[in-house]
Amino acid sequence: MTPTDIFGYTPDPQYKKSVAYFSMEFAIDQSLKIYSGGLGFLSGSHLRSAYELKQNLIGIGMLWKYGYYDQLRSKENEMKPEFIQKDYSFLEDTGIVFSVPIHNTTVLVKAFLLRPETFGSAPLFLLSTDLPENDEVSKSITHRLYDPNETTRIAQSIILGIGGGLLLDQLNIQPDIYHMNEGHAVPLNFFLYSKFKSVDEIKKRLVFTTHTPELAGNEEHNFDLLKEMAFFYHLQIHEVKYILGLEGDQFNYTLAALKFAGKANGVSKLHGHVAQDMWGGYDGICEITSITNAQNQLYWQDKMLAENLKANNAQGLSTRKKELKSQLFKEVANQTGKIFDENIITIVWARRFAAYKRADLLMYDWDRFIKLLGNAETPVQIIWAGKPYPEDTGAIKMFNEIIEKTKSFSNCAVVTGYELGLSALLKKGSDVWLNNPKMYREASGTSGMTAAMNGSINLSLPDGWVPEFAIDEENCFIIQPAADDLSESDRDIKENSNLLDVIENQVLPTYYQNPTKWSSMITKGNEGVLAEFESSRMAKEYYEKLYA
């Protein structure tokens, strides 16, 4: 299989440097359910823009038999994870099968190809261990994205990293650059060490993108367990510690990636500083710069809305926005039996469901929340959506509590099935896109970018990408953060108050009393996002800043 066979196009000469892009998840299309959230949305947009720019880049990922999970409802109307087998006739069986050593077993791996023309993305190879020749444990490695079993998770990284390296050998491709999107593929580096016998040689070829802005969130495991599972390929523990200058009993994926990489980046300017503060004190790590995440306009933006925004047609914009709200409200009615009104402002909180993102921040002052819902002069509608990790009992409990607390309110809804399709409906049908994480915990947070492309105004704390974009009350509404020296509970109380202040005193009066300003904010939000946060900028910047 030659590069011409794989791409179906000749890469643009300005992007002639070849890149292999490793990611545990890719959100390319609603029909290909191999992603969980923001990391996948980001890598999917990256591959789409790489295709549009005709970059010399291929993706390497995993073919998850059951995806992440299907988010359904129980008979009590609570969230229920289901694992349903996925089949994809549009993936090409390359016929390539090779073996990867894991534990004391040789695991067979098959490679499938998503061709560029299928969905308009750079070529994507997906690895599967679900082969009849493998035993049941080996088959299960590629069953569930982010499997809760520790050894299975480790095996998944081995397949992605070492398996991805072996696949490139099978394809007779030696890329100029290996790009690890997050630390999951770090075993790749031990495979490369077997080829180049030098960390310095790996540094010439390897770049790394980190997405996790807190030490506790960076994956690590015991050295002995990793050695037992062949995570280090042919290296012994003392050799790994020596070549990377590591100590202790735990192996940290991100720290190792930063020691192997020639360059690394955070995914917003703020996150770049946070990552530097987190890791800068360790010896032997590479430079950490920042390349802010972005999303693909061609995939995400409603075309009719885009035409009205480009023509500065306020009436056409308003008409189309109501049509898009109507489409979203059909899904709300379908799932919840609640009928929403296209003339009422609609606030949406929708993203990966995790405690630090505080989906329920609006409710912290319950009496004030009830008053907001019942104000007939400035009525509101609120929608929540998101997928908790299926074993995150705390996040699932919060999801179900929001369902329970709001079920009696006709202007509140919680919808399930938060994947690419529902995400697009929510962004196109919302008036306000709410983002209220605990400060400095959001590495980037790209959902607000695609919301702004679709006439939704960001209402956000200034975390992640937002400080690079925000002009308060011109292209978004900013929630004032609480002082850093307050306790966590006091910060929650203060930021709940600040959030409701903005909604009551800025958002609702502007929507209902100043439609000219509202329309202007939509236009400026769209212009600001397309100028700096469309993923062609990001894909170019990776070539200029990281791959150079």
C-alpha positions as CSV (number, residue, x, y, z in Angstrom):
1,M,0.0,0.0,0.0
2,T,1.8,3.1,-1.2
3,P,1.2,6.7,0.1
4,T,-0.7,7.5,-3.1
5,D,-3.0,4.5,-2.4
6,I,-3.6,5.7,1.1
7,F,-4.2,9.4,0.5
8,G,-5.9,9.4,-2.9
9,Y,-4.4,12.8,-3.4
10,T,-0.9,14.4,-3.7
11,P,0.0,16.3,-0.5
12,D,0.6,20.0,-1.0
13,P,4.4,20.7,-1.3
14,Q,4.3,23.1,1.6
15,Y,3.3,20.2,3.9
16,K,5.6,17.6,2.4
17,K,7.0,16.6,5.9
18,S,5.2,13.4,6.7
19,V,3.4,13.1,10.0
20,A,1.8,10.1,11.9
21,Y,-0.8,11.4,14.4
22,F,-1.6,9.0,17.3
23,S,-4.8,9.5,19.3
24,M,-6.9,7.2,21.4
25,E,-10.1,8.7,19.9
26,F,-11.2,10.5,16.8
27,A,-14.6,12.1,16.3
28,I,-14.9,12.1,12.5
29,D,-18.5,11.5,11.9
30,Q,-21.6,10.6,14.0
31,S,-21.7,7.2,12.4
32,L,-18.2,6.3,13.6
33,K,-18.5,6.0,17.3
34,I,-14.9,5.7,18.5
35,Y,-14.7,8.9,20.7
36,S,-15.8,10.1,24.1
37,G,-15.5,13.9,24.1
38,G,-13.3,16.9,23.6
39,L,-10.1,15.0,22.8
40,G,-11.8,13.2,20.0
41,F,-13.7,16.3,18.7
42,L,-10.3,18.0,18.5
43,S,-8.5,15.2,16.7
44,G,-11.5,14.8,14.3
45,S,-11.4,18.5,13.3
46,H,-7.6,18.3,13.0
47,L,-7.9,15.4,10.4
48,R,-10.6,17.3,8.5
49,S,-8.5,20.4,8.2
50,A,-5.5,18.3,7.3
51,Y,-7.6,16.9,4.4
52,E,-8.8,20.3,3.3
53,L,-5.2,21.7,3.3
54,K,-3.9,18.4,1.7
55,Q,-1.3,17.9,4.4
56,N,0.9,14.9,4.5
57,L,-0.6,13.5,7.7
58,I,-2.2,10.1,8.6
59,G,-4.1,9.3,11.8
60,I,-3.5,6.2,13.8
61,G,-6.2,5.2,16.3
62,M,-8.3,2.3,17.6
63,L,-11.4,0.6,16.3
64,W,-13.6,0.3,19.5
65,K,-16.1,-2.6,19.0
66,Y,-18.5,-1.1,21.5
67,G,-17.4,2.5,21.2
68,Y,-17.4,4.6,24.4
69,Y,-20.9,3.6,25.3
70,D,-24.5,4.4,24.2
71,Q,-26.2,6.8,26.6
72,L,-29.7,5.6,27.1
73,R,-32.4,5.9,29.8
74,S,-33.5,3.4,32.4
75,K,-37.2,2.7,33.1
76,E,-36.9,5.3,35.9
77,N,-35.8,7.8,33.3
78,E,-32.2,7.9,34.7
79,M,-29.1,7.7,32.6
80,K,-28.2,4.2,31.6
81,P,-24.9,3.2,29.8
82,E,-25.3,0.4,27.2
83,F,-22.5,-1.3,25.3
84,I,-23.7,-2.2,21.8
85,Q,-21.6,-3.7,19.1
86,K,-20.8,-1.4,16.2
87,D,-20.3,-2.4,12.6
88,Y,-18.9,-0.2,9.8
89,S,-19.2,-1.2,6.2
90,F,-17.3,2.0,5.1
91,L,-14.0,0.9,6.8
92,E,-11.6,-0.9,4.5
93,D,-10.0,-4.1,5.7
94,T,-6.4,-3.5,4.7
95,G,-5.5,-7.2,5.1
96,I,-2.6,-6.2,7.3
97,V,-2.3,-8.4,10.4
98,F,0.7,-8.3,12.7
99,S,1.5,-9.3,16.3
100,V,2.2,-7.2,19.4
101,P,3.7,-8.8,22.6
102,I,1.5,-8.1,25.7
103,H,2.1,-9.9,29.0
104,N,3.3,-13.4,27.9
105,T,1.0,-13.4,24.9
106,T,1.4,-12.5,21.3
107,V,-1.7,-10.5,20.4
108,L,-2.7,-10.3,16.7
109,V,-3.8,-6.9,15.5
110,K,-5.7,-6.0,12.3
111,A,-5.6,-2.6,10.6
112,F,-8.6,-1.0,9.0
113,L,-8.5,2.2,6.9
114,L,-11.0,5.1,6.8
115,R,-10.3,6.6,3.4
116,P,-10.1,10.4,3.0
117,E,-13.0,10.6,0.6
118,T,-15.5,8.9,3.0
119,F,-16.0,11.8,5.3
120,G,-13.4,14.4,4.1
121,S,-10.6,13.6,6.6
122,A,-6.9,12.7,6.3
123,P,-6.4,8.9,6.1
124,L,-7.1,7.2,9.4
125,F,-5.9,3.7,10.3
126,L,-7.8,2.0,13.1
127,L,-6.4,-1.0,15.0
128,S,-8.5,-4.0,16.3
129,T,-7.6,-7.0,18.4
130,D,-11.1,-8.4,18.0
131,L,-9.9,-11.3,15.8
132,P,-11.0,-15.0,16.0
133,E,-7.4,-16.1,16.4
134,N,-7.0,-14.1,19.7
135,D,-8.1,-15.4,23.1
136,E,-11.1,-13.6,24.8
137,V,-8.9,-11.4,26.9
138,S,-6.8,-10.2,23.9
139,K,-10.0,-9.6,21.9
140,S,-11.3,-7.4,24.7
141,I,-8.5,-4.9,24.4
142,T,-10.2,-3.0,21.7
143,H,-13.8,-3.5,23.0
144,R,-14.3,-0.4,25.1
145,L,-12.7,3.1,24.9
146,Y,-11.1,3.8,28.3
147,D,-11.9,0.4,29.8
148,P,-12.1,0.6,33.6
149,N,-9.8,-2.4,34.1
150,E,-6.2,-1.2,34.7
151,T,-4.4,-3.9,32.7
152,T,-6.8,-3.5,29.8
153,R,-6.2,0.2,29.7
154,I,-2.4,-0.4,29.7
155,A,-2.9,-3.0,26.9
156,Q,-4.8,-0.4,24.9
157,S,-1.8,2.0,25.1
158,I,0.5,-0.8,24.0
159,I,-1.7,-1.5,21.0
160,L,-1.9,2.2,20.0
161,G,1.8,3.0,20.6
162,I,3.7,-0.1,19.8
163,G,1.0,-1.5,17.4
164,G,0.9,1.9,15.6
165,G,4.7,1.8,15.2
166,L,4.6,-1.7,13.8
167,L,1.8,-0.8,11.5
168,L,3.9,2.0,10.0
169,D,6.7,-0.6,9.4
170,Q,4.1,-2.9,7.7
171,L,3.1,0.1,5.4
172,N,6.8,0.8,4.8
173,I,6.3,4.3,6.1
174,Q,8.9,6.0,8.2
175,P,7.3,9.4,9.0
176,D,9.4,12.5,9.6
177,I,7.3,13.3,12.7
178,Y,5.4,11.1,15.2
179,H,2.7,13.2,16.9
180,M,1.2,11.9,20.2
181,N,-2.1,13.6,20.9
182,E,-2.1,13.1,24.7
183,G,0.0,10.5,26.5
184,H,-1.9,7.3,25.7
185,A,0.5,6.3,23.0
186,V,3.7,6.7,25.0
187,P,4.8,3.0,24.5
188,L,5.5,4.1,20.9
189,N,8.7,5.7,22.3
190,F,10.1,2.4,23.5
191,F,9.4,0.9,20.1
192,L,11.3,3.8,18.5
193,Y,14.1,3.4,21.0
194,S,14.5,-0.2,19.7
195,K,15.0,1.3,16.2
196,F,17.1,4.4,16.9
197,K,18.9,3.4,20.2
198,S,18.9,7.0,21.3
199,V,16.5,9.4,23.1
200,D,18.1,12.3,21.1
201,E,17.2,10.6,17.9
202,I,13.6,10.2,19.1
203,K,13.5,13.8,20.1
204,K,14.2,14.8,16.4
205,R,11.1,12.9,15.4
206,L,8.6,13.1,18.2
207,V,6.2,15.9,19.3
208,F,3.6,15.7,22.0
209,T,0.3,17.5,22.8
210,T,-0.8,17.5,26.5
211,H,-4.5,18.2,27.3
212,T,-4.6,17.6,31.1
213,P,-4.1,20.7,33.4
214,E,-3.7,18.9,36.7
215,L,-1.2,16.4,38.0
216,A,-3.7,13.9,39.3
217,G,-5.4,13.6,35.9
218,N,-2.2,12.4,34.1
219,E,-2.1,8.6,33.9
220,E,0.5,6.6,35.7
221,H,1.0,3.0,36.7
222,N,3.5,0.9,38.6
223,F,6.7,0.1,36.8
224,D,6.6,-3.6,37.7
225,L,3.1,-4.0,36.2
226,L,4.1,-2.2,33.1
227,K,7.2,-4.3,32.7
228,E,5.2,-7.5,33.2
229,M,2.9,-6.3,30.4
230,A,5.7,-5.5,27.9
231,F,4.9,-1.8,28.0
232,F,8.6,-1.0,27.6
233,Y,8.9,-3.3,24.6
234,H,12.4,-4.9,25.0
235,L,13.7,-2.6,27.8
236,Q,14.2,-3.4,31.4
237,I,13.0,-1.1,34.2
238,H,16.5,0.0,35.2
239,E,17.1,0.9,31.5
240,V,13.9,2.9,31.3
241,K,14.8,4.8,34.5
242,Y,18.3,5.4,33.3
243,I,17.6,6.7,29.8
244,L,14.7,9.0,31.0
245,G,16.2,10.0,34.4
246,L,13.2,8.7,36.3
247,E,12.9,7.6,39.9
248,G,10.3,6.0,42.1
249,D,7.8,3.2,41.6
250,Q,5.3,4.9,39.4
251,F,5.7,5.6,35.7
252,N,3.9,8.8,34.6
253,Y,2.8,8.9,30.9
254,T,3.0,12.7,30.5
255,L,6.3,13.1,32.2
256,A,7.8,10.3,30.0
257,A,6.3,11.9,26.9
258,L,7.8,15.3,27.8
259,K,11.2,13.6,28.2
260,F,11.0,11.8,24.8
261,A,9.6,14.7,22.8
262,G,11.6,17.3,21.0
263,K,8.7,19.8,21.5
264,A,5.4,19.8,23.2
265,N,2.4,22.1,23.4
266,G,-0.5,22.9,25.6
267,V,-3.9,23.5,23.9
268,S,-4.5,27.2,24.9
269,K,-2.2,30.0,25.9
270,L,-3.4,29.7,29.5
271,H,-2.9,26.0,29.5
272,G,0.6,26.3,28.0
273,H,1.5,28.4,31.1
274,V,-0.3,25.9,33.4
275,A,1.6,23.0,31.8
276,Q,4.9,24.8,32.1
277,D,4.2,25.4,35.8
278,M,3.3,21.7,36.3
279,W,6.2,20.1,34.6
280,G,8.9,22.8,34.3
281,G,10.6,21.8,37.5
282,Y,11.5,18.3,36.1
283,D,14.9,17.7,34.5
284,G,15.1,16.7,30.9
285,I,11.7,17.8,29.6
286,C,11.3,19.5,26.3
287,E,10.1,23.0,25.6
288,I,6.3,23.4,26.2
289,T,4.7,25.9,23.9
290,S,1.0,26.4,23.2
291,I,-1.1,25.9,20.1
292,T,-4.7,26.7,20.9
293,N,-7.3,24.1,19.9
294,A,-9.7,24.9,17.1
295,Q,-12.7,23.3,15.3
296,N,-13.5,22.7,11.6
297,Q,-15.9,25.3,10.1
298,L,-16.9,23.2,7.1
299,Y,-18.1,20.4,9.3
300,W,-19.7,22.4,12.2
301,Q,-21.2,25.6,10.8
302,D,-24.8,25.6,9.4
303,K,-24.5,26.8,5.8
304,M,-27.6,29.0,5.7
305,L,-26.6,30.6,8.9
306,A,-23.1,31.2,7.5
307,E,-24.6,32.9,4.4
308,N,-26.7,35.3,6.6
309,L,-23.7,36.1,8.8
310,K,-21.5,36.8,5.8
311,A,-24.2,39.0,4.3
312,N,-24.8,40.8,7.7
313,N,-28.5,40.0,7.2
314,A,-29.9,40.4,10.7
315,Q,-33.4,39.4,9.7
316,G,-32.2,36.3,7.8
317,L,-30.0,35.4,10.8
318,S,-32.9,35.6,13.2
319,T,-35.2,33.6,10.9
320,R,-32.6,30.8,10.4
321,K,-31.8,30.7,14.1
322,K,-35.4,30.1,14.9
323,E,-35.5,27.3,12.4
324,L,-32.5,25.7,14.0
325,K,-34.0,26.1,17.4
326,S,-37.1,24.3,16.1
327,Q,-35.0,21.4,15.0
328,L,-33.4,21.1,18.4
329,F,-36.7,21.4,20.2
330,K,-38.2,18.4,18.2
331,E,-35.4,16.3,19.7
332,V,-36.1,17.8,23.2
333,A,-39.8,16.9,22.8
334,N,-39.0,13.5,21.5
335,Q,-36.8,12.7,24.5
336,T,-38.6,14.5,27.3
337,G,-42.1,15.3,26.3
338,K,-41.5,19.0,26.8
339,I,-42.4,21.6,24.2
340,F,-40.0,24.6,23.9
341,D,-40.7,27.9,22.3
342,E,-38.4,29.3,19.5
343,N,-39.0,32.9,20.8
344,I,-37.7,32.2,24.2
345,I,-34.0,32.5,25.0
346,T,-32.4,29.0,25.3
347,I,-29.3,28.4,27.5
348,V,-27.4,25.2,26.9
349,W,-24.9,23.4,29.1
350,A,-23.4,20.5,27.1
351,R,-20.0,18.9,27.2
352,R,-18.2,16.0,28.8
353,F,-19.8,15.4,32.2
354,A,-17.2,15.7,34.9
355,A,-17.4,17.2,38.4
356,Y,-15.0,20.1,37.8
357,K,-17.2,21.3,34.9
358,R,-20.0,21.9,37.4
359,A,-23.1,21.2,35.3
360,D,-25.3,22.1,38.2
361,L,-23.7,25.5,39.1
362,L,-26.8,27.3,38.0
363,M,-28.7,25.5,40.8
364,Y,-26.4,26.2,43.8
365,D,-28.8,29.0,45.0
366,W,-32.0,27.0,44.5
367,D,-34.4,29.9,45.4
368,R,-32.7,32.2,42.9
369,F,-32.7,29.5,40.3
370,I,-36.5,28.9,40.8
371,K,-37.0,32.7,40.5
372,L,-35.1,32.7,37.2
373,L,-37.2,29.9,35.8
374,G,-40.5,31.6,36.8
375,N,-39.9,35.1,35.5
376,A,-42.6,35.7,32.9
377,E,-41.1,39.0,31.8
378,T,-37.8,37.5,30.7
379,P,-38.6,33.8,30.3
380,V,-35.7,31.2,29.9
381,Q,-35.3,27.7,28.7
382,I,-32.4,25.5,29.8
383,I,-31.0,22.3,28.3
384,W,-28.3,20.0,29.7
385,A,-26.5,17.3,27.9
386,G,-23.2,15.3,28.3
387,K,-21.7,11.9,28.8
388,P,-20.1,11.0,32.1
389,Y,-17.5,8.4,32.2
390,P,-19.6,5.2,32.6
391,E,-17.9,4.3,35.9
392,D,-17.9,7.8,37.3
393,T,-20.6,7.3,39.9
394,G,-20.4,10.9,41.1
395,A,-20.9,12.4,37.7
396,I,-23.7,10.0,36.9
397,K,-25.4,10.9,40.2
398,M,-25.2,14.6,39.3
399,F,-26.6,13.9,35.8
400,N,-29.6,12.0,37.4
401,E,-30.1,14.6,40.1
402,I,-30.4,17.3,37.4
403,I,-33.1,15.2,35.7
404,E,-34.9,14.7,39.0
405,K,-34.7,18.3,40.1
406,T,-35.9,19.7,36.7
407,K,-38.5,17.2,35.6
408,S,-41.4,19.3,36.9
409,F,-40.3,22.4,35.0
410,S,-41.6,22.6,31.5
411,N,-38.7,25.0,30.5
412,C,-35.9,22.7,31.6
413,A,-34.7,19.5,29.8
414,V,-31.9,17.0,30.1
415,V,-31.2,15.1,26.9
416,T,-29.1,12.0,26.4
417,G,-27.0,10.7,23.6
418,Y,-24.4,13.4,23.6
419,E,-22.4,12.6,20.5
420,L,-21.5,14.6,17.3
421,G,-25.0,14.7,16.0
422,L,-26.7,15.9,19.2
423,S,-23.8,18.3,19.9
424,A,-24.4,19.9,16.5
425,L,-28.1,20.2,17.2
426,L,-27.5,21.9,20.5
427,K,-24.9,24.3,19.2
428,K,-27.1,25.4,16.3
429,G,-30.3,25.6,18.4
430,S,-28.9,27.4,21.5
431,D,-28.9,31.1,22.1
432,V,-26.4,31.0,24.9
433,W,-23.6,28.4,25.4
434,L,-22.8,28.1,29.1
435,N,-19.3,27.1,30.3
436,N,-18.6,27.3,34.1
437,P,-15.7,25.0,35.1
438,K,-13.6,25.4,38.1
439,M,-10.9,27.9,37.0
440,Y,-7.6,26.6,35.5
441,R,-9.1,23.1,35.1
442,E,-10.3,23.6,31.4
443,A,-7.2,23.0,29.2
444,S,-9.1,24.5,26.2
445,G,-12.8,23.7,25.9
446,T,-13.6,23.9,22.2
447,S,-17.4,23.5,22.3
448,G,-17.9,27.3,22.6
449,M,-16.0,27.8,19.3
450,T,-18.5,25.7,17.3
451,A,-21.4,27.3,19.2
452,A,-20.2,30.8,18.2
453,M,-20.0,29.6,14.6
454,N,-23.8,28.9,14.8
455,G,-25.1,32.1,16.3
456,S,-24.9,31.1,20.0
457,I,-23.3,33.5,22.4
458,N,-20.7,32.2,24.9
459,L,-21.4,32.8,28.6
460,S,-18.2,31.6,30.2
461,L,-15.6,31.9,32.9
462,P,-12.3,33.1,31.4
463,D,-10.7,29.7,31.3
464,G,-9.1,27.6,28.5
465,W,-9.3,29.3,25.1
466,V,-11.8,32.0,26.2
467,P,-9.3,34.7,27.3
468,E,-7.8,34.6,23.8
469,F,-11.3,35.4,22.3
470,A,-13.4,37.2,24.7
471,I,-14.4,40.9,24.6
472,D,-17.0,41.0,27.3
473,E,-20.5,42.2,26.1
474,E,-19.1,42.5,22.5
475,N,-18.7,38.9,21.4
476,C,-19.6,37.0,24.6
477,F,-20.6,37.4,28.3
478,I,-17.9,36.8,30.9
479,I,-18.6,35.3,34.4
480,Q,-16.3,37.0,36.9
481,P,-14.1,34.4,38.6
482,A,-14.0,34.3,42.4
483,A,-10.7,35.1,44.2
484,D,-8.2,32.2,44.1
485,D,-7.6,32.4,47.8
486,L,-11.2,31.5,48.7
487,S,-12.1,27.9,49.7
488,E,-13.5,25.7,47.0
489,S,-17.0,25.9,48.4
490,D,-16.8,29.7,48.8
491,R,-15.6,29.9,45.2
492,D,-18.6,27.9,44.1
493,I,-21.0,30.1,46.0
494,K,-19.4,33.3,44.6
495,E,-19.3,32.1,41.0
496,N,-22.9,30.9,41.2
497,S,-23.9,34.4,42.3
498,N,-21.7,36.0,39.5
499,L,-23.2,33.7,36.9
500,L,-26.8,34.5,37.9
501,D,-25.9,38.2,38.0
502,V,-24.7,38.1,34.4
503,I,-27.8,36.2,33.2
504,E,-30.2,38.5,35.0
505,N,-28.5,41.9,34.4
506,Q,-26.8,41.4,31.0
507,V,-27.9,38.3,29.1
508,L,-31.7,38.5,29.4
509,P,-32.0,42.3,29.0
510,T,-29.9,42.2,25.9
511,Y,-31.8,39.4,24.3
512,Y,-35.3,40.8,25.0
513,Q,-34.7,44.6,25.0
514,N,-31.8,45.1,22.6
515,P,-32.0,42.7,19.6
516,T,-29.6,44.9,17.6
517,K,-26.9,44.4,20.1
518,W,-27.7,40.7,20.4
519,S,-27.3,40.3,16.6
520,S,-24.1,42.3,16.7
521,M,-22.7,40.0,19.4
522,I,-23.5,37.0,17.3
523,T,-21.8,38.5,14.3
524,K,-18.7,39.5,16.3
525,G,-18.5,36.1,18.0
526,N,-18.6,34.3,14.7
527,E,-16.0,36.6,13.1
528,G,-13.7,36.2,16.1
529,V,-13.9,32.4,16.1
530,L,-13.4,32.0,12.4
531,A,-10.4,34.3,12.4
532,E,-8.5,32.5,15.1
533,F,-10.2,29.3,16.2
534,E,-11.0,27.5,12.9
535,S,-9.0,24.4,12.7
536,S,-7.1,25.2,9.4
537,R,-5.2,27.8,11.5
538,M,-4.4,25.0,14.0
539,A,-3.4,22.5,11.4
540,K,-1.1,25.0,9.8
541,E,0.4,26.1,13.1
542,Y,1.3,22.5,14.0
543,Y,3.4,22.4,10.8
544,E,5.0,25.8,11.6
545,K,5.5,25.5,15.3
546,L,5.8,21.8,16.2
547,Y,6.8,19.9,13.1
548,A,9.4,22.3,11.8
